[in-house]
């Protein structure tokens, strides 16, 4: 019996969390979420750009090898042909190729989850090494 009285006295001074305190914590978490989520989305878009850039660079390398071998970017034996369109390895970009005998232009247009990245679409690489837009490389 004495033990029960001691337990009651022990818990008598313990107070719980009030509803106002709980609401303040929820408000703080919500504000942090509102600030962090757009920043996270922006970081993800920047990260996904590497998918399009690597596809452009890989295609340019293939075209340069073709030019070295056949002295033309648009030779029939080249693995990348004029007006070819294909998706990048992760599928975030659609790559289009335009070639002539002495020039090429590669363009990566954002698609799928990357489509909202309007500031960096299309990403373009030419035979001269010109890369546009500058801020996206």
DSSP file (Angstrom, degrees, kcal/mol; ACC not computed):
  #  RESIDUE AA STRUCTURE BP1 BP2  ACC     N-H-->O    O-->H-N    N-H-->O    O-->H-N    TCO  KAPPA ALPHA  PHI   PSI    X-CA   Y-CA   Z-CA
    1    1 A X     >        0   0    0      0, 0.0     4,-1.6     0, 0.0     3,-0.2   0.000 360.0 360.0 360.0 -40.6    0.0    0.0    0.0
    2    2 A X  H  >  +     0   0    0      1,-0.2     4,-1.9     2,-0.2     5,-0.1   0.863 360.0  56.9 -64.1 -35.6    2.8    2.3    0.9
    3    3 A X  H  > S+     0   0    0      1,-0.2     4,-2.1     2,-0.2    -1,-0.2   0.872 103.7  53.4 -63.2 -38.2    4.4    1.7   -2.5
    4    4 A X  H  > S+     0   0    0      1,-0.2     4,-2.2     2,-0.2    -1,-0.2   0.893 107.5  50.5 -65.5 -39.7    1.2    2.9   -4.3
    5    5 A X  H  X S+     0   0    0     -4,-1.6     4,-2.2     1,-0.2    -1,-0.2   0.896 109.2  51.3 -66.0 -39.4    1.2    6.1   -2.4
    6    6 A X  H  X S+     0   0    0     -4,-1.9     4,-2.1     1,-0.2    -2,-0.2   0.910 109.7  50.0 -63.7 -42.0    4.8    6.8   -3.3
    7    7 A X  H  X S+     0   0    0     -4,-2.1     4,-1.9     2,-0.2    -2,-0.2   0.896 110.3  50.1 -63.5 -40.7    4.1    6.2   -7.0
    8    8 A X  H  X S+     0   0    0     -4,-2.2     4,-0.7     1,-0.2    -1,-0.2   0.912 112.5  46.4 -64.3 -42.3    1.1    8.6   -6.9
    9    9 A X  H  X S+     0   0    0     -4,-2.2     4,-0.6     1,-0.2     3,-0.3   0.856 109.4  55.9 -67.4 -34.8    3.2   11.3   -5.2
   10   10 A X  H  < S+     0   0    0     -4,-2.1     3,-0.4     1,-0.2    -1,-0.2   0.896 113.7  39.0 -63.6 -41.6    6.0   10.7   -7.7
   11   11 A X  H >< S+     0   0    0     -4,-1.9     3,-0.6     1,-0.2    -1,-0.2   0.484  94.8  85.4 -89.9  -3.7    3.7   11.3  -10.7
   12   12 A X  H 3< S+     0   0    0     -4,-0.7    -1,-0.2    -3,-0.3    -2,-0.2   0.852  91.9  45.0 -66.3 -35.7    1.8   14.1   -9.1
   13   13 A X  T 3< S+     0   0    0     -4,-0.6     2,-0.4    -3,-0.4    -1,-0.2   0.497  88.1 105.1 -89.8  -5.0    4.3   16.8  -10.2
   14   14 A X    <   -     0   0    0     -3,-0.6     2,-0.3    -4,-0.1    -3,-0.0  -0.642  54.1-163.6 -81.2 129.5    4.7   15.6  -13.7
   15   15 A X        -     0   0    0     -2,-0.4     2,-0.1     1,-0.0    -2,-0.1  -0.867   8.7-135.0-112.6 148.5    3.0   17.7  -16.3
   16   16 A X        -     0   0    0     -2,-0.3     2,-0.4     1,-0.1    -1,-0.0  -0.209  36.4 -78.8 -87.9-177.6    2.2   16.8  -19.9
   17   17 A X        -     0   0    0     -2,-0.1    -1,-0.1     1,-0.0     2,-0.1  -0.701  47.8-130.6 -84.2 132.0    2.6   18.8  -23.1
   18   18 A X     >  -     0   0    0     -2,-0.4     4,-2.0     1,-0.1     5,-0.1  -0.386  18.5-113.7 -80.4 163.7   -0.1   21.4  -23.6
   19   19 A X  H  > S+     0   0    0      1,-0.2     4,-2.4     2,-0.2     5,-0.2   0.856 116.6  54.6 -64.3 -36.3   -2.0   21.8  -26.9
   20   20 A X  H  > S+     0   0    0      2,-0.2     4,-2.1     1,-0.2    -1,-0.2   0.922 107.7  49.1 -65.7 -44.1   -0.5   25.2  -27.5
   21   21 A X  H  > S+     0   0    0      1,-0.2     4,-1.9     2,-0.2    -2,-0.2   0.907 111.7  49.6 -61.2 -41.3    3.1   23.8  -27.1
   22   22 A X  H  X S+     0   0    0     -4,-2.0     4,-2.2     1,-0.2    -2,-0.2   0.903 110.2  50.1 -64.1 -42.2    2.2   21.0  -29.5
   23   23 A X  H  X S+     0   0    0     -4,-2.4     4,-2.3     2,-0.2    -1,-0.2   0.853 108.5  53.1 -65.7 -35.7    0.8   23.4  -32.1
   24   24 A X  H  X S+     0   0    0     -4,-2.1     4,-2.3     2,-0.2    -1,-0.2   0.913 109.4  48.5 -65.7 -42.6    3.9   25.6  -31.9
   25   25 A X  H  X S+     0   0    0     -4,-1.9     4,-2.3     2,-0.2    -2,-0.2   0.921 111.9  49.0 -63.4 -43.9    6.1   22.6  -32.6
   26   26 A X  H  X S+     0   0    0     -4,-2.2     4,-2.3     1,-0.2    -2,-0.2   0.894 110.6  51.2 -62.8 -40.3    3.9   21.6  -35.6
   27   27 A X  H  X S+     0   0    0     -4,-2.3     4,-2.4     2,-0.2    -2,-0.2   0.910 109.9  49.2 -63.3 -43.2    4.0   25.2  -36.9
   28   28 A X  H  X S+     0   0    0     -4,-2.3     4,-2.3     1,-0.2    -2,-0.2   0.917 111.9  48.4 -63.6 -43.7    7.8   25.2  -36.7
   29   29 A X  H  X S+     0   0    0     -4,-2.3     4,-2.2     1,-0.2    -1,-0.2   0.899 111.3  51.1 -63.4 -40.4    8.1   21.9  -38.5
   30   30 A X  H  X S+     0   0    0     -4,-2.3     4,-2.3     2,-0.2    -2,-0.2   0.909 110.2  48.4 -64.0 -42.8    5.7   23.2  -41.2
   31   31 A X  H  X S+     0   0    0     -4,-2.4     4,-1.6     2,-0.2    -2,-0.2   0.918 111.7  49.5 -64.8 -43.5    7.7   26.3  -41.8
   32   32 A X  H  X S+     0   0    0     -4,-2.3     4,-2.7     1,-0.2    -1,-0.2   0.899 111.2  50.3 -61.5 -39.9   10.9   24.4  -42.0
   33   33 A X  H  X S+     0   0    0     -4,-2.2     4,-2.4     1,-0.2     5,-0.2   0.892 107.3  53.4 -64.3 -40.0    9.3   22.0  -44.5
   34   34 A X  H  X S+     0   0    0     -4,-2.3     4,-0.6     1,-0.2    -1,-0.2   0.816 115.6  40.5 -65.7 -30.4    8.0   24.9  -46.6
   35   35 A X  H  X S+     0   0    0     -4,-1.6     4,-0.9    -5,-0.2    -2,-0.2   0.878 118.6  44.7 -83.0 -41.2   11.6   26.3  -46.8
   36   36 A X  H  X S+     0   0    0     -4,-2.7     4,-2.4    -5,-0.2    -2,-0.2   0.861 103.0  62.0 -76.2 -37.3   13.4   23.0  -47.3
   37   37 A X  H  X S+     0   0    0     -4,-2.4     4,-2.6     1,-0.2     5,-0.2   0.919 104.1  46.0 -63.2 -47.7   11.2   21.3  -49.9
   38   38 A X  H  X S+     0   0    0     -4,-0.6     4,-2.3    -5,-0.2    -1,-0.2   0.883 113.4  51.5 -61.7 -35.0   11.6   23.9  -52.7
   39   39 A X  H  X S+     0   0    0     -4,-0.9     4,-2.1     2,-0.2    -1,-0.2   0.898 110.1  49.1 -66.0 -40.1   15.4   23.9  -52.1
   40   40 A X  H  X S+     0   0    0     -4,-2.4     4,-2.2     2,-0.2    -2,-0.2   0.921 110.3  50.5 -63.3 -44.8   15.4   20.1  -52.3
   41   41 A X  H  X S+     0   0    0     -4,-2.6     4,-2.1     1,-0.2    -2,-0.2   0.906 110.1  50.5 -61.1 -42.4   13.4   20.2  -55.6
   42   42 A X  H  X S+     0   0    0     -4,-2.3     4,-2.1     1,-0.2    -1,-0.2   0.901 109.9  50.0 -62.9 -41.9   15.9   22.7  -57.0
   43   43 A X  H  X S+     0   0    0     -4,-2.1     4,-2.2     1,-0.2    -1,-0.2   0.886 108.9  52.4 -64.5 -38.5   18.8   20.5  -56.0
   44   44 A X  H  X S+     0   0    0     -4,-2.2     4,-2.4     2,-0.2    -2,-0.2   0.895 108.0  51.1 -65.1 -39.7   17.2   17.5  -57.6
   45   45 A X  H  X S+     0   0    0     -4,-2.1     4,-1.3     2,-0.2    -2,-0.2   0.924 110.7  48.5 -62.9 -43.8   16.7   19.4  -60.9
   46   46 A X  H  X S+     0   0    0     -4,-2.1     4,-0.5     1,-0.2    -1,-0.2   0.894 112.1  49.8 -63.1 -39.2   20.4   20.5  -60.9
   47   47 A X  H >< S+     0   0    0     -4,-2.2     3,-1.1     1,-0.2     4,-0.3   0.899 107.8  53.0 -66.1 -41.0   21.4   16.9  -60.3
   48   48 A X  H >X S+     0   0    0     -4,-2.4     3,-1.4     1,-0.2     4,-0.9   0.745  92.9  73.7 -68.8 -22.2   19.2   15.5  -63.1
   49   49 A X  H 3X S+     0   0    0     -4,-1.3     4,-2.6     1,-0.3    -1,-0.2   0.822  84.0  68.0 -59.7 -29.2   20.8   17.9  -65.6
   50   50 A X  H <X S+     0   0    0     -3,-1.1     4,-2.5    -4,-0.5    -1,-0.3   0.806  92.6  60.2 -61.7 -27.6   23.9   15.7  -65.4
   51   51 A X  H <> S+     0   0    0     -3,-1.4     4,-1.6    -4,-0.3    38,-0.3   0.938 109.9  40.2 -64.0 -46.9   21.9   13.0  -67.2
   52   52 A X  H  X S+     0   0    0     -4,-0.9     4,-2.2    -3,-0.2    -2,-0.2   0.900 115.7  50.9 -68.3 -41.2   21.3   15.3  -70.2
   53   53 A X  H  X S+     0   0    0     -4,-2.6     4,-2.6     1,-0.2     5,-0.2   0.913 109.9  49.2 -65.0 -42.9   24.8   16.7  -70.2
   54   54 A X  H  X S+     0   0    0     -4,-2.5     4,-2.3    -5,-0.2    -1,-0.2   0.878 110.6  51.4 -65.9 -35.1   26.4   13.3  -70.1
   55   55 A X  H  X S+     0   0    0     -4,-1.6     4,-2.2    -5,-0.2    -1,-0.2   0.902 111.4  48.0 -66.0 -40.0   24.1   12.1  -73.0
   56   56 A X  H  X S+     0   0    0     -4,-2.2     4,-2.5     2,-0.2    -2,-0.2   0.934 113.6  46.2 -64.8 -46.3   25.2   15.2  -75.0
   57   57 A X  H  X S+     0   0    0     -4,-2.6     4,-2.1     2,-0.2    -2,-0.2   0.891 112.8  49.7 -65.8 -39.4   28.9   14.7  -74.4
   58   58 A X  H  X S+     0   0    0     -4,-2.3     4,-2.0    -5,-0.2    -1,-0.2   0.911 112.6  47.3 -65.1 -42.2   28.7   11.0  -75.1
   59   59 A X  H  X S+     0   0    0     -4,-2.2     4,-2.4     2,-0.2    -2,-0.2   0.896 110.9  51.8 -66.2 -39.8   26.9   11.6  -78.4
   60   60 A X  H  X S+     0   0    0     -4,-2.5     4,-2.4     1,-0.2    -2,-0.2   0.892 108.6  51.5 -63.4 -39.1   29.4   14.4  -79.3
   61   61 A X  H  X S+     0   0    0     -4,-2.1     4,-2.1     2,-0.2    -1,-0.2   0.902 109.6  49.7 -64.3 -40.9   32.2   11.9  -78.7
   62   62 A X  H  X S+     0   0    0     -4,-2.0     4,-1.9     1,-0.2    -2,-0.2   0.912 111.5  48.8 -63.3 -43.0   30.6    9.4  -81.0
   63   63 A X  H  X S+     0   0    0     -4,-2.4     4,-2.4     2,-0.2    -2,-0.2   0.878 109.4  52.1 -65.8 -37.8   30.1   12.0  -83.7
   64   64 A X  H  X S+     0   0    0     -4,-2.4     4,-2.4     2,-0.2    -1,-0.2   0.892 108.5  50.6 -66.0 -39.0   33.8   13.1  -83.4
   65   65 A X  H  X S+     0   0    0     -4,-2.1     4,-2.1     2,-0.2    -1,-0.2   0.901 110.4  50.6 -63.3 -39.2   34.9    9.5  -83.8
   66   66 A X  H  X S+     0   0    0     -4,-1.9     4,-3.2     2,-0.2     6,-0.5   0.910 110.1  49.2 -63.2 -42.8   32.7    9.2  -86.9
   67   67 A X  H  X S+     0   0    0     -4,-2.4     4,-2.0     1,-0.2    -2,-0.2   0.891 110.2  51.6 -64.9 -38.9   34.3   12.4  -88.3
   68   68 A X  H  < S+     0   0    0     -4,-2.4    -1,-0.2     2,-0.2    -2,-0.2   0.895 117.7  38.1 -63.5 -40.2   37.7   11.1  -87.6
   69   69 A X  H  < S+     0   0    0     -4,-2.1    -2,-0.2    -5,-0.2    -1,-0.2   0.896 134.8  18.1 -79.7 -41.7   37.0    7.8  -89.4
   70   70 A X  H  < S-     0   0    0     -4,-3.2    -3,-0.2     2,-0.3    -2,-0.2   0.458  92.5-123.9-113.8  -2.9   34.9    9.0  -92.3
   71   71 A X  S  < S+     0   0    0     -4,-2.0     2,-0.3    -5,-0.4    -4,-0.2   0.743  85.7  85.4  62.3  25.1   35.6   12.8  -92.5
   72   72 A X        -     0   0    0     -6,-0.5     3,-0.5    -9,-0.1    -2,-0.3  -0.985  67.4-148.9-150.5 143.0   31.9   13.4  -92.1
   73   73 A X  S    S+     0   0    0     28,-1.3    28,-0.2    27,-0.5     7,-0.1   0.763 101.7  47.4 -79.7 -25.4   29.5   13.7  -89.2
   74   74 A X  S    S+     0   0    0     26,-0.3    -1,-0.2     7,-0.1     8,-0.1   0.000  76.2 145.6-108.4  29.5   26.6   12.4  -91.2
   75   75 A X    >   -     0   0    0     -3,-0.5     3,-1.7     1,-0.1    -4,-0.0  -0.350  58.2-119.8 -65.6 147.6   28.2    9.3  -92.9
   76   76 A X  T 3  S+     0   0    0      1,-0.3    -1,-0.1     5,-0.1     5,-0.0   0.760 110.7  56.7 -61.9 -27.5   25.9    6.4  -93.3
   77   77 A X  T 3  S+     0   0    0    -11,-0.1    -1,-0.3     3,-0.0     2,-0.1   0.487  81.2 110.9 -85.6  -2.3   28.1    4.1  -91.1
   78   78 A X    <   -     0   0    0     -3,-1.7   -15,-0.1     1,-0.1    -5,-0.0  -0.474  69.8-136.1 -72.4 143.2   27.9    6.4  -88.1
   79   79 A X  S    S+     0   0    0    -17,-0.1     2,-0.6    -2,-0.1    -1,-0.1   0.734  94.1  59.1 -74.0 -20.8   25.9    5.1  -85.2
   80   80 A X  S    S-     0   0    0     -7,-0.1     2,-0.2   -18,-0.1    -1,-0.1  -0.948  77.6-166.1-109.7 119.9   24.2    8.4  -84.7
   81   81 A X    >   -     0   0    0     -2,-0.6     3,-1.4     1,-0.1    16,-0.2  -0.611  31.9 -78.8-103.6 163.2   22.3    9.6  -87.8
   82   82 A X  T 3  S+     0   0    0      1,-0.3    16,-0.2    -2,-0.2    -1,-0.1  -0.277 114.2  12.3 -58.2 140.8   20.8   13.0  -88.7
   83   83 A X  T 3  S+     0   0    0     14,-1.7    -1,-0.3     1,-0.2     2,-0.2   0.705  88.9 154.5  61.9  23.1   17.5   13.8  -87.1
   84   84 A X    <   -     0   0    0     -3,-1.4    13,-2.4    13,-0.4     2,-0.4  -0.586  24.4-166.0 -77.4 142.9   17.8   11.0  -84.6
   85   85 A X  E     +A   96   0A   0     -2,-0.2     2,-0.3    11,-0.2    11,-0.2  -0.999  17.3 153.7-131.6 131.6   16.0   11.4  -81.4
   86   86 A X  E     -A   95   0A   0      9,-2.4     9,-3.9    -2,-0.4     2,-0.2  -0.957  39.7-102.1-149.8 164.9   16.6    9.2  -78.3
   87   87 A X  E     -A   94   0A   0     -2,-0.3     7,-0.2     7,-0.3     5,-0.0  -0.629  36.8-109.3 -91.9 150.2   16.2    9.4  -74.5
   88   88 A X    >   -     0   0    0      5,-2.7     3,-0.6    -2,-0.2   -36,-0.1  -0.189  43.2 -93.4 -67.3 170.0   19.1    9.9  -72.1
   89   89 A X  T 3  S+     0   0    0    -38,-0.3    -1,-0.1     1,-0.3   -37,-0.1   0.849 127.8  37.2 -60.0 -37.6   20.2    7.0  -69.9
   90   90 A X  T 3  S-     0   0    0    -42,-0.1    -1,-0.3   -39,-0.1   -38,-0.0   0.565 110.0-121.6 -90.6  -9.6   18.0    8.0  -67.0
   91   91 A X  S <  S+     0   0    0     -3,-0.6    -2,-0.1     2,-0.2     3,-0.0   0.570  79.8 117.4  83.9   9.9   15.2    9.2  -69.3
   92   92 A X  S    S+     0   0    0    -44,-0.1    19,-2.6    20,-0.1     2,-0.3   0.651  74.5  42.1 -82.8 -14.5   15.1   12.8  -68.0
   93   93 A X  E     - B   0 110A   0     17,-0.2    -5,-2.7   -42,-0.1     2,-0.6  -0.972  67.0-142.3-134.8 146.5   16.0   14.2  -71.4
   94   94 A X  E     -AB  87 109A   0     15,-2.7    15,-2.6    -2,-0.3     2,-0.5  -0.949  25.8-151.0-103.8 121.9   15.1   13.6  -75.0
   95   95 A X  E     -AB  86 108A   0     -9,-3.9    -9,-2.4    -2,-0.6     2,-0.4  -0.807  11.2-169.2 -98.9 128.7   18.2   14.1  -77.2
   96   96 A X  E     -AB  85 107A   0     11,-2.8    11,-2.3    -2,-0.5     2,-0.4  -0.952   5.9-154.9-119.0 142.4   17.9   15.2  -80.8
   97   97 A X  E     - B   0 106A   0    -13,-2.4   -14,-1.7    -2,-0.4     2,-0.4  -0.944  11.4-177.8-119.8 131.3   20.7   15.2  -83.3
   98   98 A X  E     + B   0 105A   0      7,-2.2     7,-2.4    -2,-0.4     2,-0.3  -0.989  17.0 174.3-127.3 121.7   21.1   17.4  -86.4
   99   99 A X  E     + B   0 104A   0     -2,-0.4     2,-0.2     5,-0.2     5,-0.2  -0.926  17.9 178.1-128.9 151.4   24.2   16.7  -88.6
  100  100 A X        -     0   0    0      3,-2.8   -27,-0.5    -2,-0.3   -26,-0.3  -0.701  55.9 -84.9-126.3-173.9   25.6   17.9  -91.9
  101  101 A X  S    S+     0   0    0     -2,-0.2   -28,-1.3     1,-0.2   -26,-0.1   0.870 127.2  20.1 -62.4 -35.2   28.9   16.7  -93.4
  102  102 A X  S    S+     0   0    0    -30,-0.2     2,-0.3   -29,-0.1    -1,-0.2   0.425 122.8  46.8-118.3   0.6   30.9   19.3  -91.4
  103  103 A X        -     0   0    0      2,-0.0    -3,-2.8    23,-0.0     2,-0.3  -0.949  50.9-173.2-139.3 159.0   28.7   20.3  -88.5
  104  104 A X  E     -B   99   0A   0     -2,-0.3    23,-1.7    -5,-0.2     2,-0.4  -0.987   5.8-164.0-146.7 155.9   26.5   18.9  -85.8
  105  105 A X  E     -BC  98 126A   0     -7,-2.4    -7,-2.2    -2,-0.3     2,-0.4  -0.984   6.6-164.5-139.6 127.3   24.1   20.2  -83.1
  106  106 A X  E     -BC  97 125A   0     19,-3.3    19,-2.5    -2,-0.4     2,-0.4  -0.930   7.3-171.6-113.6 135.9   22.9   18.2  -80.2
  107  107 A X  E     -BC  96 124A   0    -11,-2.3   -11,-2.8    -2,-0.4     2,-0.6  -0.992  10.6-160.4-132.5 133.7   19.9   19.3  -78.1
  108  108 A X  E     -BC  95 123A   0     15,-2.9    15,-2.5    -2,-0.4    14,-0.6  -0.953   9.5-167.3-115.7 114.6   18.6   17.9  -74.8
  109  109 A X  E     -B   94   0A   0    -15,-2.6   -15,-2.7    -2,-0.6    12,-0.1  -0.873  25.1-118.0-102.8 130.6   15.0   18.7  -74.0
  110  110 A X  E     +B   93   0A   0     -2,-0.5     2,-0.3   -17,-0.2   -17,-0.2  -0.347  40.3 170.1 -66.6 143.7   13.8   18.1  -70.5
  111  111 A X    >   +     0   0    0    -19,-2.6     3,-1.7    -2,-0.0     2,-0.1  -0.950  41.9   6.4-147.7 166.1   10.9   15.6  -70.1
  112  112 A X  G >  S-     0   0    0     -2,-0.3     3,-1.5     1,-0.3     4,-0.3  -0.356 130.9  -1.5  62.9-132.1    9.1   13.7  -67.3
  113  113 A X  G 3  S+     0   0    0      1,-0.3     3,-0.4     2,-0.1    -1,-0.3   0.713 137.3  54.9 -64.5 -20.7   10.1   14.7  -63.8
  114  114 A X  G X  S+     0   0    0     -3,-1.7     3,-2.3     1,-0.2    -1,-0.3   0.558  78.1  98.3 -89.0  -9.5   12.7   17.1  -65.2
  115  115 A X  T <  S+     0   0    0     -3,-1.5    -1,-0.2     1,-0.3    -2,-0.1   0.789  72.1  63.8 -53.2 -35.4   10.1   19.0  -67.4
  116  116 A X  T 3  S+     0   0    0     -3,-0.4     2,-2.4    -4,-0.3    -1,-0.3   0.634  75.8  95.7 -66.2  -9.7    9.6   21.8  -64.9
  117  117 A X    X   +     0   0    0     -3,-2.3     3,-1.0     1,-0.2    -1,-0.2  -0.420  45.8 154.6 -78.5  67.0   13.3   22.8  -65.4
  118  118 A X  G >   +     0   0    0     -2,-2.4     3,-0.9     1,-0.2    -1,-0.2   0.716  59.4  66.6 -72.7 -21.5   12.3   25.5  -68.0
  119  119 A X  G 3  S+     0   0    0     -3,-0.2    -1,-0.2     1,-0.2    17,-0.1   0.739 108.5  38.5 -72.4 -20.5   15.4   27.6  -67.4
  120  120 A X  G <  S+     0   0    0     -3,-1.0     2,-0.4    15,-0.1    -1,-0.2  -0.179  87.1 136.0-124.9  41.1   17.7   24.9  -68.8
  121  121 A X    <   +     0   0    0     -3,-0.9   -12,-0.2     1,-0.3     2,-0.1  -0.975  63.1  26.2-138.4 127.9   15.8   23.4  -71.7
  122  122 A X  S    S-     0   0    0    -14,-0.6     2,-0.5    -2,-0.4    -1,-0.3   0.547  74.8-161.7 -84.9 156.6   16.9   22.8  -74.2
  123  123 A X  E     -C  108   0A   0    -15,-2.5   -15,-2.9    -3,-0.1     2,-0.4  -0.895  18.9-161.3 -96.2 127.9   20.6   22.2  -73.4
  124  124 A X  E     -CD 107 132A   0      8,-3.0     8,-2.1    -2,-0.5     2,-0.4  -0.906  19.3-178.3-122.4 140.3   22.6   22.5  -76.6
  125  125 A X  E     -CD 106 131A   0    -19,-2.5   -19,-3.3    -2,-0.4     2,-0.2  -0.999  13.0-167.2-133.0 131.2   26.1   21.4  -77.7
  126  126 A X  E >   -C  105   0A   0      4,-1.6     3,-1.6    -2,-0.4   -21,-0.2  -0.619  38.9 -98.9-114.2 174.4   27.5   22.1  -81.1
  127  127 A X  T 3  S+     0   0    0    -23,-1.7   -22,-0.1     1,-0.3    -1,-0.0   0.715 121.4  58.7 -65.0 -21.7   30.5   20.9  -83.1
  128  128 A X  T 3  S-     0   0    0    -24,-0.2    -1,-0.3     2,-0.1     3,-0.1   0.551 120.4-107.8 -83.4  -7.3   32.5   24.0  -82.1
  129  129 A X    <   +     0   0    0     -3,-1.6     2,-0.2     1,-0.3    -2,-0.1   0.492  65.3 155.9  92.0   4.5   32.1   23.1  -78.5
  130  130 A X        -     0   0    0      1,-0.0    -4,-1.6    -5,-0.0     2,-0.5  -0.483  23.8-164.3 -67.7 130.8   29.5   25.9  -77.9
  131  131 A X  E     -D  125   0A   0     -2,-0.2     2,-0.3    -6,-0.2    -6,-0.2  -0.974  10.5-137.3-122.7 122.2   27.4   25.1  -74.9
  132  132 A X  E    S+D  124   0A   0     -8,-2.1    -8,-3.0    -2,-0.5   -10,-0.1  -0.959  76.4  29.9-132.4 153.4   24.1   26.9  -74.1
  133  133 A X  S >  S-     0   0    0     -2,-0.3     3,-1.4   -10,-0.2     4,-0.4   0.689  74.5-152.4 -67.7 148.3   22.7   28.0  -71.8
  134  134 A X  G >  S+     0   0    0      1,-0.3     3,-1.1     2,-0.2    -2,-0.1   0.843  89.4  58.1 -59.6 -38.2   25.9   28.8  -70.0
  135  135 A X  G 3  S+     0   0    0      1,-0.2    -1,-0.3     2,-0.2   -15,-0.1   0.649 100.3  59.3 -70.4 -13.5   24.4   28.6  -66.5
  136  136 A X  G <         0   0    0     -3,-1.4    -1,-0.2     1,-0.2    -2,-0.2   0.568 360.0 360.0 -94.2  -9.5   23.3   25.0  -67.0
  137  137 A X    <         0   0    0     -3,-1.1    -1,-0.2    -4,-0.4    -2,-0.2   0.417 360.0 360.0 -94.4 360.0   26.7   23.5  -67.8
